[in-house]
Amino acid sequence: MQDTTQERLLIADTVRKIASQFTDQYWMEHDEEKRYPKDFFDAFVEAGLLGITIPEEYGGMGLGISEAGIALREIAQSGAAMNGCSTVHFPLFVSGVIVKYATEQLKREVLPKIVSGEIDLCFAVTEADAGTNTTRIKTFAKREGDKFIINGRKLWISKAQVANTMVLLARTKRYEDVAKPTDGMTLILLDLNSPGITITPINKMGRNAVDSNEVFFDDVMVAADRIIGEEGQGFRHILDSLNPERVLLSYEAIGIGRVALQKAIKYANERIVFDRPIGKNQGIQFPLAEAHMRLNAAELMADKAASLCDQGIKCGEEANTAKYLAGEAAFFAADRAVQTLGGMGYAKEYHVERYFREARLFRLAPISEEMILNYISEHVLKLPRSY
């Protein structure tokens, strides 16, 4: 991102200063202990940074995805990587759905509390038997008068252990009862302290300071006025959050790639073998130069996608392309960092193995590279649908 506006320069500088207080050692320990970095989250709340994309009338900054991307890039590049980004990721894009579709009453109740950190959000769409085929979700919210009764389960829900509020996508009409597969889904704002909710953590390869979970709903009751937008139109509403999320994740990936590259360059300049720094060898130089170029190219596409998002222009191609290129670039940079450090790259004390583990996730979630290629093939190149 070319941080040329005063707001962008200020955000980059503010985030850099906050993030610099939390060292690689801090993140390594939190990752190993699976301990949520609450003090890191609180520092960003205190700086008002959870409100970057929330309008000023609700206590936010009234800025866009471009500025939120800068913040997340700086967090990742500080060495916090995904463990740091995931603490603040959800308020920056999920709040957009609330801003656009919630009732004025709900917006005035919820948005200022997101900015203040009183409401900590998680987002629940994915299910085990649906995957990326969201139309096949089975979690069902049955309307009974002025309330819904929710039953079902969600998978890979980040922050459910520490968040207190969930934006939930559930069916309010069965798949077999709708004219279009995308009909009959509704977004619901749900208090995670409601009776009937069970949250089970998933053991995973990386980003262990921020939990991932399976969440079960057993006759969970929620008032009907907690829906976001129009009943039955939830799928269309979440489409407005998918592209911004992919853009933000692109910046996170770029930040991880950059910090991994910085570690590799430093090591290559300092490590002496055969009486010379290993950075003199083109076998070391060329992959690091390539990593640098890949990250720059990915960021240019992320900048374009973010700009389109902020202007309200369709950006499916750009957002998906940015996500794909950034994921590839981050993984390449992290992999080359491990290779540059050799055996030390495999050691936790040098931290690049943590970047490597977290960079790998960008090629899988929240949408895989293969599904992005499907999207580009069908919607951009106009090739026949393959699935």
CORQUITA-V894226 format. One record per helix or strand of 2 or more residues. SS is the DSSP state (A for helix, B for strand). FROM is the first residue (numbers start at 1). TO is the last residue. If there is no record, write none. Layout:
# CORQUITA-V894226
SS_FROM_TO + SS_FROM_TO
This chain:
# CORQUITA-V894226
A_6_19 + A_24_33 + A_38_46 + A_49_51 + A_56_58 + A_65_101 + A_104_116 + B_121_124 + A_134_136 + B_140_144 + B_147_158 + B_165_171 + A_175_177 + B_185_191 + B_197_201 + B_212_223 + A_224_226 + B_227_228 + A_234_270 + B_272_273 + B_276_277 + A_278_280 + A_282_311 + A_316_346 + A_348_350 + A_352_361 + A_369_380
